[in-house]
Amino acid sequence: MNLRRHAPLIVTVVVLGAIFIAGNAFADSAAAPAYVPGSSGGIPLPNVNLSFGNSGKPADTVAVLRILMMLTVLTLAPAILIMMTSFTRIVVVLSFLRQALGTQQMPPNQLIIGLSLFLSFFVMAPAFKDISANAIEPYMAEKIDQKTAFDRAEKPLRQFMFNQTREKDLELFLSLSKEAKPENRDAVPTYVLIPSFVVSELKTAFQIGFMIYLPFLVIDMVVASVLMAMGMMMLPPTAIALPFKLLLFVLVDGWDLVVGSLVKSFG
């Protein structure tokens, strides 16, 4: 198996597997007997033991692998969210919206990133459910082998990225990689598809950002012309235009329009 081609897929399966494992852990803790005040049993807490040594039990090996998967998630999850999901387009468009409004740091960066993250989960939910149902859960139940799980988990992500990738961008990275021209989509390597997808997302985000800028640019020009006609050249046009921009944005229900258009653009 080509590790370079399947590296992003391996990381994705690790992330989703860790989420699945964490969900099972929380379910087990929820099923534990509740603590009753005044009882002599005390609060039930899980035991955590860390030891090094040889063990012939498969269960011990599985526990170690689960810990390694959780540690891997902490280091590679940001790259997965940015490179293989809808996060790039959403966060760029929301940043353009804030600049077009001229509200400086409102909404703050934390809010924009948080909203982009949850919108990305919303957009990617069908793909994640497909991977969980057809790849991770059967693999955890030992119904399929590792290679089959990789192949099943790869399809929804590749399908999503292909749907959002322009052929021109894909041809660019195929030529740069000096790979032979693939006969179909299945023959396109994943390490070629991911940068093509990211570049296409940036192009789409900049196009949407341009459309968002237009109405606010008209307001800036009108306010600047009125101030110049009145001889108020020393008064900053942005200070006068900002309330009108906010008023326009609220009257047209701007957040619903922007968020709705963003989600529909992935359809």
Phi, psi and omega in degrees: 000136181285105184294324181296321180290323186265004183301311179298325179294319179299316180297319181296316178297321177299316181298309182294324176296320178296321177297318179296318179295317179297321178297319177295323179295317178294324179294321178295320180292327179290331180280354179291152180299138182289151179280130179254121180301137178091350180282156183274354183286335183079179180279124180289126180234145178288150177271134178239116181237136178235118182214158179239134180167174179276139179216136178263006182271128177299328182297324178294320179295320178298319179297318178296318179296324178295320178296317178297322179295319179296320178293325178295322180301319184297330184266331187251350182300317179301319180294323179294315182297324184278319192271335190236010180228189181278004186299320184301308182298317186293313184291326179291317180295317179294326176292319175299320180299317179295320179292322180294323177291331181075030182268014179059253184258025177239122355294153181292165182301321181299321180290318179296315180294319179296315178297319178297323181295313183287328173294324177295319176299321180295315181292321185272001184304314179301319180293318180295321178295320178298315180296316181295317184285323188258345183238304188288309183297315176298324180291318178295330177275003178062033177269337179227160179272178186295317182296319178296320178296319177298314181297319180290323180286335183287325188299310182297320180292317178295321179297318178297315182292322177297322181294335183255001184259133176283145180297326180297318179292321179295320178295325179299310184284334173294320178290323179292327180281348180059030175277154175294146181299120183289150180283329180208183182295325182298335181273356179281124179295148181294325181290344173271323182293321186296308178296328176297318178296317182295316179297319178296321178295320178295319178298313180297319180296320179291325176295316178295320178299323177298316179295327178289324183293328190304306182297324179287329176294322177298318179297317179300318181292319180295314181296317180296320179294318180296316180296321179293322179293329180273358179080012180267065184284338182276349180275124182297124179298329182295326180293328179276326184284333185302311179300323179292323176297314179297320179297315178298317182296322180287319183295323181271007182055061189299321182296319177296319180295313183292310182294317179298317178294322178297312181295318181292335181293345178266002182289000000 
